[in-house]
Amino acid sequence: MQDHEFRHILNDEIHGRPGLAVTAPARITHLAYTLGKDDSDPFLQVAKLCDALGVKPPGEGARHHSVELAAGLFKYERHGEFYRISVTAQNTREKQEAISLLPLGWIDKLPGKRLVAIHTEILSKDMKVPTAQFLKKYFGHEDLAGSRVSHGRATVWTDFKIGADGYTRMLIHDQGLTPLSLGRVSRRIHEIETYRMMALLAFPLALDLQRRIGPLEKSLAETIESMLSTQGIEEDARLLASLSTTARDVEEMSNRSSFRFAAARAYSALVTKRIAELGEERAINYQRIGVFLDRRFSPAMTTCFAVAERIADLARRSERASNLLRTRVDIALEGQNQQLLRSMEARTRQQLMLQETVEGISVVAISYYLFNIVAIFANGAAKHFFGEGAAFPDWALVPVILLLVWWGIRRLKRRIRKSHPDIQTTPRTSPKVATAASPLGERK
């Protein structure tokens, strides 16, 4: 049997981000970097790190790689527009952060721009449950979010704030989770923060576009209002040019923001999903993480989605207004074309009448010259056969020659009609019918 060429790639995708077991007490440093089009591949730095530490290097072109270090774990994940680095120091009660397990200066060589940096401390279950006073001292303030997660077997606290060292701090108290479950909990809260920040990349763009949409909406409303009055085709052309300018600006905003807003919608959905997976319960008197984000993160996302909808609505309205105005301009142009066709038909009729008049004159002229030729021939023949005094009655030739010339011209015209049926020598339709049968009428 022949396997599909993507069978192994698709099957391995669900195993590409395996969960790592974490044993408390532990410390985790989580980093996320965005990548620009000119940034190098972070895979190269990860390969150099593995060579420097003497551990298994990643496979060629690998998007995910995890290895065990001397005192912990290292994990690399590549996503569409960002990548993540996670370092875990396990079974340690030291105050040093997990990032200290990596060679000095390696982090500084990573490509891209740092968007997320988190230091997470995990307390083992044999440690005391942190009190409000401890948490205030640990985070430096009381504006925290905390939740009991995984059916009450762990508690998570964070303030979602960037400290003076450039890192956000999170605290997890293990209360009976297995190492794999503890690893999943830490991963989820890190993903919540990462996806939250990736979603919020659309917020500055939304604020900028929001300032530009207002004038465009006003301009479109004024243009539509001006369309209510009929002011001639020149004014319609000016309004159509204004609508085209508005449509161009709207299209530019749509092209600039469509990807970012679509990505924000996807990341926001992931944040909501990860929060639901935590299975939150209230911890002491702190807001649950989901409630904290709903009050601060959701309004920003609502603004982004509202701006995206306003751009789409503005595009639809400008397109409808342009179609209506083009229809009105086309109708006006059709009226002008009909008038032009009527005037052309009138001129054609005049030309045909003149042609028929000239045709009658031509019969007389041809008959005149033909009469002289025939008269000379007839008189010469009469003298030849009947003597010098004989003469042929010239007047008798006039009606005969006129009839013959007229009959010959009519026959010639009849033959032309038969060989070219689309040619008519006389108009056979009224101006109204001719206009209806015009190419413009057929197109409309």
C-alpha positions in Angstrom: 0.0 0.0 0.0 1.1 3.5 -0.7 1.0 6.0 2.1 -0.1 9.6 1.7 2.9 11.9 1.4 1.8 13.9 4.4 0.8 11.0 6.6 3.7 11.1 9.0 3.9 14.9 9.1 0.2 15.1 10.0 0.5 12.3 12.6 3.6 13.8 14.2 1.9 17.2 14.5 -0.2 16.1 17.6 3.1 14.9 19.2 5.0 18.1 18.3 4.4 19.8 21.7 4.8 17.2 24.3 4.1 18.1 27.9 7.1 18.1 30.2 7.0 16.7 33.7 7.9 19.3 36.4 8.8 18.4 39.9 8.4 21.0 42.6 10.1 23.0 43.9 11.1 24.4 40.6 11.7 27.6 38.7 10.8 28.3 35.1 11.9 31.0 32.7 9.6 31.4 29.7 10.5 33.7 26.8 8.6 34.5 23.6 10.1 36.4 20.6 8.3 37.8 17.5 10.1 37.4 14.2 10.4 39.9 11.4 11.0 39.1 7.7 14.7 40.0 8.1 15.3 38.0 11.2 17.4 34.8 11.1 16.0 31.4 12.0 16.2 30.8 15.8 16.8 27.1 15.0 20.5 28.0 14.4 21.0 29.4 17.9 19.2 26.4 19.4 21.6 24.1 17.5 24.6 26.1 18.8 23.3 25.9 22.3 22.9 22.1 22.2 26.4 21.8 20.8 27.7 24.0 23.6 25.9 22.0 26.3 26.8 18.6 24.8 23.2 17.5 24.4 21.2 16.1 21.5 20.8 18.7 18.8 17.5 19.4 17.0 16.7 17.6 13.7 17.2 19.5 10.5 14.4 22.1 10.3 12.8 21.0 13.5 10.1 23.3 14.9 10.1 21.8 18.4 12.9 20.5 20.5 13.3 19.6 24.1 16.3 18.2 26.0 17.2 17.5 29.6 19.9 19.6 31.1 22.2 18.8 34.1 19.7 20.4 36.5 16.5 20.8 34.5 14.9 21.0 31.1 15.2 23.1 28.0 12.4 23.4 25.4 12.1 25.3 22.1 8.9 25.8 20.1 8.5 27.6 16.7 5.1 29.0 15.9 3.9 31.0 12.8 5.0 34.5 13.8 6.8 33.9 17.1 8.9 31.3 18.9 9.2 30.3 22.6 12.1 29.3 24.8 11.4 27.6 28.2 14.0 26.7 30.8 13.1 24.7 33.9 15.3 24.3 37.0 13.8 21.4 39.0 14.2 20.3 42.7 15.9 23.5 43.5 15.5 25.8 46.5 18.0 28.3 45.3 16.9 31.8 44.5 18.6 31.9 41.1 16.2 32.0 38.1 16.1 29.1 35.7 17.7 31.2 32.9 21.0 30.9 34.8 21.2 27.3 33.5 22.0 28.6 30.0 25.4 29.9 28.9 25.9 33.6 29.7 25.0 35.8 26.8 23.2 33.2 24.8 19.9 34.8 25.3 21.2 38.1 23.9 22.0 36.4 20.5 18.4 35.2 19.9 16.8 36.8 16.8 13.6 38.8 16.9 12.1 41.0 19.5 11.2 39.9 23.0 7.5 40.1 23.7 7.0 37.8 26.7 9.4 37.1 29.6 8.2 35.3 32.7 9.9 34.0 35.8 7.7 31.4 37.5 8.4 29.9 40.9 6.7 26.6 41.9 6.4 25.8 45.6 6.2 22.2 46.7 3.2 20.9 48.6 5.2 20.6 51.8 5.7 24.4 51.9 3.3 26.7 53.6 0.4 28.2 51.7 1.4 31.8 50.8 -0.4 34.4 52.9 -1.6 37.8 51.8 1.4 39.4 53.5 3.8 37.0 51.7 2.2 37.7 48.3 2.3 41.4 48.9 6.0 41.2 49.7 6.7 38.8 46.8 5.0 40.9 44.1 5.5 44.3 45.7 1.8 45.2 45.7 -1.7 43.8 46.3 -3.2 44.1 42.8 -3.0 40.4 42.0 -5.0 37.7 40.3 -5.1 34.3 41.9 -7.0 31.0 41.3 -7.1 27.5 42.6 -6.8 25.3 39.5 -6.9 21.6 38.6 -9.8 20.9 41.0 -8.0 22.7 43.9 -4.7 20.8 43.6 -2.7 23.9 42.8 -2.9 27.7 43.2 -1.6 30.3 40.8 -0.9 34.0 41.5 0.3 36.6 39.1 0.0 40.4 38.4 0.6 40.4 34.7 3.0 43.3 35.2 6.5 43.7 33.9 9.0 44.2 36.7 12.1 46.4 36.7 14.2 43.4 35.4 11.9 43.1 32.4 10.2 39.9 33.6 6.6 39.2 34.7 6.4 37.1 37.8 4.1 34.1 38.5 3.8 31.9 41.6 2.4 28.4 41.7 1.8 26.4 44.8 1.6 22.7 44.1 -0.9 20.9 46.4 -0.8 17.4 45.1 -0.4 17.4 41.3 1.6 14.8 39.5 4.7 16.1 37.7 3.0 15.8 34.3 -0.1 17.7 35.6 2.1 20.3 37.1 3.9 20.7 33.8 0.6 21.2 32.0 -0.6 23.8 34.5 2.6 25.9 34.2 2.4 25.5 30.4 -1.2 26.8 30.3 -0.5 29.9 32.4 2.6 30.7 30.2 0.4 30.2 27.1 -2.2 32.5 28.5 0.3 35.3 28.9 1.9 34.6 25.5 -1.3 34.5 23.5 -2.6 37.5 25.4 0.4 39.6 24.4 0.2 38.3 20.8 -3.5 39.2 20.6 -2.8 42.6 22.0 -0.4 43.4 19.1 -3.6 44.4 17.3 -4.6 47.0 19.9 -2.2 49.8 18.9 -3.1 49.3 15.3 -6.8 49.5 16.2 -6.3 52.8 18.0 -4.5 54.2 15.0 -7.1 53.1 12.6 -9.9 54.3 14.8 -8.7 57.9 14.4 -8.7 57.5 10.6 -12.1 55.8 10.3 -14.0 58.8 11.6 -13.2 61.2 8.8 -13.8 58.6 6.2 -17.2 57.8 7.6 -18.1 61.5 7.6 -16.9 61.9 4.0 -18.9 58.9 2.9 -22.0 60.2 4.6 -21.6 63.6 2.9 -21.1 62.0 -0.5 -24.2 59.8 -0.1 -26.2 62.8 1.0 -25.1 64.7 -2.1 -26.3 61.8 -4.3 -29.9 62.6 -3.2 -30.0 65.6 -5.6 -29.6 65.3 -9.3 -27.0 67.9 -10.4 -25.8 66.6 -13.8 -23.3 64.1 -15.0 -20.3 66.4 -14.1 -21.3 66.5 -10.5 -21.9 62.7 -10.5 -18.4 62.2 -11.9 -17.0 64.3 -9.0 -18.9 62.3 -6.4 -17.7 59.1 -8.0 -14.1 60.3 -7.8 -14.7 61.1 -4.1 -16.1 57.6 -3.5 -13.2 56.0 -5.3 -10.8 57.9 -3.0 -12.7 56.7 0.1 -12.8 53.1 -1.2 -9.0 53.3 -1.8 -8.3 54.4 1.7 -10.6 51.8 3.2 -9.0 49.1 1.1 -5.6 50.2 2.3 -6.7 50.0 5.9 -8.2 46.6 5.3 -5.1 45.2 3.7 -3.0 46.7 6.5 -5.1 45.3 9.4 -6.9 42.2 8.1 -4.1 39.7 9.1 -3.4 41.4 12.5 -7.1 41.4 13.5 -7.7 37.8 12.3 -4.6 36.7 14.3 -5.9 38.7 17.3 -9.2 36.9 17.1 -7.5 33.5 17.0 -5.1 34.3 19.9 -8.0 35.7 21.9 -9.9 32.4 21.4 -6.8 30.5 22.6 -6.6 32.6 25.8 -10.3 31.9 26.5 -9.7 28.2 25.9 -6.6 28.0 28.1 -8.4 29.8 31.0 -11.3 27.3 30.7 -8.8 24.4 30.9 -7.5 25.7 34.2 -10.8 24.9 36.0 -10.5 28.0 38.2 -11.8 28.4 41.7 -11.5 31.4 44.0 -8.3 31.7 46.0 -8.5 33.8 49.3 -9.8 37.2 48.3 -8.1 37.7 45.0 -9.8 37.9 41.6 -9.7 34.8 39.5 -7.3 35.0 36.6 -10.2 34.7 34.2 -12.1 37.6 35.8 -8.9 39.7 35.9 -8.3 39.2 32.2 -12.0 39.6 31.3 -12.0 43.1 32.9 -8.7 44.2 31.3 -8.0 42.1 28.3 -11.6 41.7 26.8 -12.2 45.5 26.3 -9.0 45.8 24.3 -10.1 42.8 22.1 -13.6 44.2 21.8 -12.1 47.5 20.5 -10.0 45.6 17.9 -13.0 43.6 16.7 -15.2 46.7 16.6 -12.6 48.6 14.5 -12.4 45.5 12.1 -16.2 45.5 11.8 -16.3 49.3 11.1 -13.7 48.9 8.4 -15.7 46.0 6.8 -18.9 48.0 7.1 -17.3 51.1 5.6 -16.1 49.0 2.7 -19.5 47.6 2.1 -21.2 51.0 2.3 -18.7 52.6 -0.1 -19.1 49.8 -2.5 -22.9 50.1 -2.5 -22.8 53.9 -2.9 -20.3 53.5 -5.8 -22.5 50.9 -7.5 -25.6 53.2 -7.2 -23.7 56.2 -8.5 -22.2 54.3 -11.4 -25.7 53.1 -12.3 -26.9 56.7 -12.3 -24.0 57.8 -14.4 -24.5 54.9 -16.8 -28.2 55.8 -17.2 -27.3 59.4 -17.9 -24.7 58.3 -20.5 -27.2 56.0 -22.1 -29.6 58.9 -22.5 -26.9 60.9 -24.2 -26.1 57.9 -26.4 -29.7 57.6 -27.4 -29.8 61.2 -28.3 -26.7 60.8 -30.4 -28.1 57.7 -32.1 -31.3 59.7 -33.0 -29.3 62.5 -34.4 -27.1 60.0 -36.4 -30.3 58.3 -37.7 -31.7 61.7 -38.8 -28.5 62.5 -40.7 -28.6 59.0 -42.3 -32.1 59.7 -43.5 -31.0 63.0 -45.0 -28.1 61.2 -46.7 -30.5 58.6 -48.1 -32.9 61.2 -49.3 -30.0 63.1 -51.0 -28.8 59.8 -52.4 -32.2 59.1 -54.0 -32.3 62.6 -55.4 -28.9 62.2 -56.9 -29.9 58.8 -58.2 -32.8 60.4 -60.1 -30.4 63.0 -61.5 -28.0 60.3 -62.5 -30.7 58.5 -64.5 -31.3 61.7 -66.4 -27.6 62.3 -67.0 -26.9 58.7 -68.1 -30.0 58.8 -70.3 -28.8 62.0 -71.9 -25.4 60.7 -72.9 -26.8 57.4 -73.9 -29.4 59.2 -76.1 -26.8 61.1 -78.0 -24.8 57.9 -78.6 -27.9 56.0 -79.8 -29.2 58.9 -81.9 -25.8 59.2 -83.7 -25.9 55.5 -84.3 -29.6 55.5 -85.4 -29.2 58.4 -87.8 -26.0 56.9 -89.3 -27.8 53.6 -89.9 -30.8 55.4 -91.5 -28.5 57.2 -94.0 -26.7 54.0 -94.7 -29.7 52.0 -95.5 -32.2 54.6 -96.8 -30.0 57.3 -98.4 -28.7 60.7 -97.5 -32.0 62.3 -96.9 -33.2 59.6 -94.5 -33.5 60.5 -90.7 -34.4 58.6 -87.6 -37.1 60.1 -85.2 -34.9 60.9 -82.2 -37.8 61.7 -79.9 -38.9 58.1 -80.0 -35.6 57.1 -78.2 -36.2 59.2 -75.1 -38.8 57.1 -73.2 -37.1 53.9 -74.2 -33.7 55.0 -73.0 -35.1 56.4 -69.8 -36.9 53.2 -69.0 -33.9 51.1 -69.8 -31.6 53.1 -67.6 -34.0 53.2 -64.7 -34.7 49.5 -65.0 -30.9 48.7 -65.1 -30.2 50.8 -62.0 -33.1 49.2 -60.1 -31.8 45.7 -61.1 -28.3 46.6 -60.0 -29.6 47.7 -56.5 -31.6 44.6 -56.2 -28.6 42.4 -56.8 -26.6 44.3 -54.2 -29.4 43.8 -51.6 -29.4 40.0 -52.3 -25.6 39.7 -52.0 -25.5 42.0 -48.8 -28.8 41.5 -47.0 -27.6 43.6 -44.0 -27.4 46.7 -46.3 -30.6 48.8 -46.7 -30.8 51.7 -49.1 -33.8 53.2 -47.4 -34.6 53.4 -43.6 -37.1 50.8 -42.5 -37.4 51.5 -38.8 -38.5 54.4 -36.7 -36.0 56.3 -34.5 -37.5 54.6 -31.4 -37.0 51.1 -32.7 -33.6 51.9 -34.1 -32.5 53.2 -30.7 -33.8 50.1 -28.9 -31.8 47.9 -31.4 -28.6 49.8 -30.8 -25.6 48.0 -29.2 -26.0 50.1 -26.1 -29.6 49.1 -25.8 -28.7 45.4 -26.2 -25.9 45.8 -23.5 -28.3 47.4 -21.0 
